[in-house]
Amino acid sequence: MSDEKIDKLIWLKEVGQMIGGYSKRTVERMIKAGELPEAVYVRKRACLPESVVIDYIERQKQEASQ
């Protein structure tokens, strides 16, 4: 068995809530603008890996503190 950790996938609506109360549509726009990576689709629903969302939040915190 591999030591790789499998990321939890988060639906775009939940991603929006995590990064500041944004709507699913706003998250979709952020993906289209390149602010977030392309979504992964599960049963025709878009989601992002949890690690990607956490990295985005950390980058925003760093930019805000500068």
C-alpha positions as CSV (number, residue, x, y, z in Angstrom):
1,M,0.0,0.0,0.0
2,S,1.2,3.5,-0.8
3,D,2.0,6.2,1.8
4,E,0.3,8.8,-0.3
5,K,-2.6,10.6,1.3
6,I,-5.8,10.7,-0.7
7,D,-7.3,14.2,-0.7
8,K,-10.9,14.7,0.3
9,L,-12.9,16.2,-2.5
10,I,-15.0,19.3,-1.7
11,W,-18.0,20.4,-3.8
12,L,-17.7,23.9,-5.3
13,K,-20.5,25.3,-3.1
14,E,-18.6,24.2,0.0
15,V,-15.4,25.6,-1.4
16,G,-17.1,29.0,-1.7
17,Q,-18.1,28.9,1.9
18,M,-14.6,27.9,3.0
19,I,-12.9,30.8,1.2
20,G,-15.1,33.6,2.2
21,G,-18.8,32.9,1.7
22,Y,-18.7,33.0,-2.1
23,S,-21.3,31.4,-4.3
24,K,-20.7,28.3,-6.4
25,R,-20.9,30.5,-9.5
26,T,-18.1,32.8,-8.1
27,V,-15.9,29.8,-7.5
28,E,-16.6,28.7,-11.1
29,R,-15.5,32.2,-12.3
30,M,-12.3,31.9,-10.2
31,I,-11.5,28.6,-11.8
32,K,-12.1,30.1,-15.3
33,A,-9.9,33.1,-14.4
34,G,-7.1,30.7,-13.3
35,E,-7.2,31.7,-9.6
36,L,-8.1,28.1,-8.8
37,P,-7.2,24.9,-10.7
38,E,-9.6,23.0,-12.9
39,A,-12.3,21.2,-11.1
40,V,-12.5,17.4,-10.8
41,Y,-15.9,15.9,-11.8
42,V,-17.6,13.2,-9.8
43,R,-21.1,12.2,-11.1
44,K,-21.2,15.4,-13.1
45,R,-20.6,17.5,-10.0
46,A,-17.5,19.7,-9.8
47,C,-15.3,19.6,-6.8
48,L,-11.7,20.5,-5.8
49,P,-9.2,18.6,-3.7
50,E,-9.1,19.8,-0.1
51,S,-5.4,20.5,-0.3
52,V,-5.9,22.9,-3.2
53,V,-8.5,24.9,-1.2
54,I,-6.2,25.0,1.9
55,D,-3.3,26.1,-0.2
56,Y,-5.4,28.9,-1.7
57,I,-6.5,30.1,1.7
58,E,-2.9,30.1,3.0
59,R,-1.8,32.1,-0.1
60,Q,-4.6,34.7,0.5
61,K,-3.5,35.0,4.2
62,Q,0.1,35.6,3.1
63,E,-0.9,38.2,0.6
64,A,-3.1,40.0,3.1
65,S,-0.2,40.2,5.7
66,Q,2.2,41.8,3.2
